């Protein structure tokens, strides 16, 4: 892919993610305008809004996979792995604000990828409980839901907080709020 074509594709995907998160009915023309490209550029690459949305979800899943791989959730000490994960996943949530659950009903491949990624985070939360970083009486599903909400809140309600500080705040809240007494 040519450099300018790759740059245009990235701009379209990012604009699409932002605009479709705000309004799922956003037109392809509005996305093209926000991306700074001609409408025909968008239509040449994507047959319709659903195809664009699918590409946005794939980009978000690709980014999340890189975060999970780099965080070393199974190897690094829990607090270190948690901070690595948070420092990287919060920007991913900001960059790709679309809700991947919406696409899961329509795209079995994306659903399988999302479930695999989710299982990795579930295993990490279970590990945090097993190693005593979270209270033993805390249900793993509840802890995971809390972690996800903290990430979502930090990513979208506090966009001005830089990722390192955001990770510090979320990790502290998670580990101290659900941590051992």
C-alpha positions in Angstrom: 0.0 0.0 0.0 1.3 3.4 -0.9 2.3 5.7 2.0 -0.5 8.2 1.2 -3.1 5.5 0.8 -2.1 4.0 4.2 -2.3 7.5 5.8 -5.7 8.1 4.2 -6.9 4.7 5.5 -5.7 5.4 9.0 -7.4 8.8 8.9 -10.7 7.3 7.7 -10.6 4.6 10.3 -9.9 7.0 13.2 -12.5 9.5 12.0 -15.0 6.6 11.5 -14.3 5.3 15.0 -14.9 8.7 16.6 -17.9 9.7 14.6 -19.6 6.3 14.6 -19.1 6.0 18.4 -21.0 9.4 18.8 -23.6 8.5 16.2 -23.9 5.1 14.5 -25.9 6.7 11.7 -23.1 9.0 10.7 -22.8 9.3 6.9 -19.8 8.1 4.9 -19.6 11.7 3.5 -19.3 13.1 7.1 -16.6 10.5 7.9 -14.7 11.5 4.7 -14.9 15.2 5.5 -13.6 14.5 9.1 -10.8 12.4 7.7 -9.8 15.0 5.2 -10.3 12.8 2.2 -12.7 12.8 -0.7 -15.9 10.8 -0.4 -14.9 8.6 -3.3 -11.8 7.5 -1.4 -13.9 6.2 1.4 -16.4 4.5 -1.0 -13.6 2.9 -3.0 -12.2 1.2 0.2 -15.5 0.5 2.0 -18.8 -0.6 0.3 -20.9 0.8 3.1 -20.9 2.0 6.7 -21.0 -1.5 8.0 -17.9 -2.5 6.1 -16.1 0.6 7.5 -17.4 -0.2 11.0 -16.1 -3.8 10.6 -12.6 -2.4 9.7 -12.7 0.0 12.7 -13.5 -3.0 15.0 -10.6 -5.0 13.4 -8.3 -2.1 14.0 -9.4 -1.8 17.6 -8.9 -5.6 18.1 -5.5 -5.4 16.5 -4.5 -2.6 18.9 -5.9 -4.4 21.9 -3.9 -7.6 21.0 -0.7 -5.6 20.9 -1.5 -4.2 24.3 -2.1 -7.6 25.8 1.1 -9.0 24.3 3.2 -6.1 25.5 1.7 -6.1 29.0 3.0 -9.6 29.7 0.0 -10.4 31.9 1.2 -14.0 32.6 4.9 -13.3 33.2 5.3 -9.9 34.8 4.5 -9.3 38.5 0.8 -8.4 38.8 1.2 -4.7 39.6 3.7 -4.2 36.8 1.6 -6.1 34.3 -1.5 -4.2 35.4 0.2 -0.8 34.9 1.6 -1.8 31.5 -1.8 -2.9 30.4 -3.5 0.2 31.7 -1.0 2.6 30.3 -1.6 1.1 26.8 -5.2 0.1 26.8 -6.5 3.6 27.9 -5.1 5.2 24.8 -6.5 2.4 22.7 -10.0 3.1 24.2 -9.6 6.7 23.5 -8.4 6.2 19.9 -11.0 3.6 19.1 -14.1 4.6 21.2 -16.5 2.2 19.4 -18.1 -0.5 21.5 -16.9 -3.9 20.1 -19.9 -5.7 21.6 -22.1 -4.2 18.9 -20.2 -5.9 16.1 -20.0 -9.3 17.8 -23.5 -10.3 16.7 -22.6 -9.7 13.0 -19.0 -10.9 12.8 -18.1 -14.3 14.2 -14.4 -13.9 13.5 -14.3 -10.6 15.4 -16.3 -12.2 18.2 -13.8 -15.0 18.5 -10.9 -12.5 18.6 -12.7 -10.4 21.3 -13.5 -13.5 23.4 -9.9 -14.7 23.2 -8.6 -11.2 24.3 -11.2 -11.1 27.0 -10.2 -14.5 28.3 -6.6 -13.2 28.7 -7.8 -10.4 30.9 -10.0 -12.7 32.9 -7.1 -15.0 33.5 -5.0 -12.0 34.6 -7.7 -10.9 37.1 -7.9 -14.5 38.4 -4.1 -14.5 38.8 -4.3 -11.2 40.8 -6.8 -12.8 43.1 -4.8 -16.0 43.5 -1.6 -14.2 44.2 -3.3 -12.0 46.9 -3.3 -8.7 45.1 -7.1 -8.7 45.3 -9.2 -10.0 48.1 -10.0 -13.7 47.9 -13.7 -13.0 48.5 -14.0 -10.8 45.4 -15.7 -12.6 42.6 -13.4 -12.5 39.5 -16.2 -11.5 37.2 -17.0 -8.5 39.5 -13.3 -7.5 39.6 -13.1 -7.7 35.8 -16.3 -5.6 35.5 -14.8 -3.0 37.8 -11.5 -3.0 35.9 -13.3 -2.5 32.6 -15.4 0.4 34.0 -12.4 2.1 35.5 -10.6 1.9 32.1 -13.7 3.2 30.3 -14.3 6.0 32.8 -10.6 7.1 32.6 -10.5 6.9 28.8 -13.6 8.8 28.1 -14.5 10.9 31.1 -10.9 12.1 31.8 -9.3 12.4 28.4 -6.8 15.1 29.6 -5.1 12.8 32.0 -2.0 11.4 30.3 -1.7 7.6 30.1 1.0 7.1 32.8 -0.9 9.1 35.4 -4.2 7.5 34.2 -2.6 4.1 34.7 -1.4 5.1 38.2 -4.9 6.2 39.2 -6.7 3.2 37.8 -4.2 0.7 39.2 -4.3 2.3 42.6 -8.1 2.4 42.7 -8.3 -1.2 41.5 -5.7 -2.7 43.7 -6.6 -0.7 46.8 -10.3 -0.7 46.4 -10.5 -4.5 45.8 -7.1 -5.3 47.4 -6.5 -7.1 50.7 -7.6 -5.2 53.8 
